[in-house]
Amino acid sequence: MERFGILLNTKRRMKPISDRKESPPMILETDAKPLTYVPNLDPKVVKVVACVIERGGEFLITKRLKTSHLGHCWEFPGGKLEIGESLAECAIRECREEIDVVVKPLRLIDEISHAYPEKSVHLYFVLCRLETGNPKAVECADWCWVQPRRLSDFEFPEADKKIIDGLLRSSR
């Protein structure tokens, strides 16, 4: 039985992580954009969907390829939005390409902008349910399922810190 929820901002309403009948972990419902939202792409800001996939109290994380920006870091699977692509479409495509699984995007958890010295990013964190498949390292160096309390054992990009902190707080 899962005992935690994702707490990112206490001013938001809590909603179950899925439609399961047992006591599901709670996650915040933001006043955010719908998953059908298609962001305007800006050449100055890289727009990325990060898929927060939870299963049995653990989260799926992937290690970036060494040749990529921040190649030494772990992250939530996902990637850059393409022109005309919605948040949901990007989440589905990126999970298929990167780890060879089919996910069902459930809702937008949060969005975060962050400026690195070499580029600026805008991340859309989308809660997803694993529908079919077992993860494989197709376009990533590695992957693993991690309990929230162990997330701090992995190095994540600075832009992911708010989501990680929320997961750590909610697992206590």
Secondary structure, 3 states (H helix, E strand, C coil): CCCCCECCCCCCEEEECCCCCCCCCEEEECCCCCCCCCCCCECCEEEEEEEEEEECCEEEEEECCCCCCCCCCEECCEEECCCCCCHHHHHHHHHHHHHCCEEEEEEEEEEEEEECCCCEEEEEEEEEEEEECCCCCCCCCEEEEECHHHHHHCCCCHHHHHHHHHHHHHCC
